[in-house]
Amino acid sequence: MQRVLTELTPECELTTQMYISGLEKEEIAEIKCRASSTINNQLQKAFQVLNVKNGRQLCRRFYERISGIEFTLSLIHISEPT
């Protein structure tokens, strides 16, 4: 697997990528033969280091890194010409 989140340890990054891919924390723990608390700690560390607050932001940060494009959302209403 390609390193994308290089400020994380390789083990923490792998856990993060598994989580981003849609696996539940318990599934990750089972696959990696780790305690659920270890997985929770790794994800909390990733959130802290990457300065994100939830899984959606974590996913966005990951895909921004891969694509090199920053994703933004504007809620400005665009009216249709009359």
N, C-alpha and C positions, 0 to 999 in steps of 0.2 A: 504494500500500500504506500502511495506517495505521501511524503511529509508535507503538510499544508500549514498546520498550526505549530510552527517550530518553536514557539515560546513555551510550549507544553512539553513534558517529558514524553518519550515515545509511548510509554504505557498509557498515560493519561490521554494522549492524542488518539490512540487506538480505541479506547473506551468512548471518547467523544465522537469519533467517526462512526462507531457502531450505533451509538445513540441517535445520531443525525440520520442514519440510514433507516431508522424506524424500529429498531429493536427496543423492547422494554428493558428497564434496569435489571429485572430478575433474569431475563433471557441472557443478557450480557454476562451477569454473574455466573450463570450456569455454563455458558460457552467458555469463559475464561477461567473457570474453576476458582472463583473468588467469592468472598462474602458480599452480600448486597450492600453492606455498609462501606466496603472498599470502593465499590462502584459509585455509590453516592458521594463519597469523599472525593473521588477523582473528578466527577462531574461538577461538584461545588468548586473545586480548584480551577477547573476550566472556565466556569462562569466568572470567577473572580479575576483570573489572569486576563481573560479576553474582554472583561468589562461588559458583560451581558447579564440580563436579568431573568431570561427564560429560554426555553428550548427553541422558540421561534427566532429569537435574536441570535442564538448560537448557530442555528442553521443558516441564517442569512450571512453571518460573519464568515462561515466556512465557504459558502458559495461565492461570496465576494472575493475571497482569496483565490479560489480556483479560477474564476473568470477574469479577475482584475478589474471588475466593474463594481462601483458602489451602487447598491440598490436604494432608492428613495421612494417615498410615497407622498404625494401631494394631494391634499383634499380640497384644493381650490375648485370651485364649481365653474365649469366652462359652459356658458350658455350658448344655445344654438342661435344662428342668425335668424332674424325675424323678417 
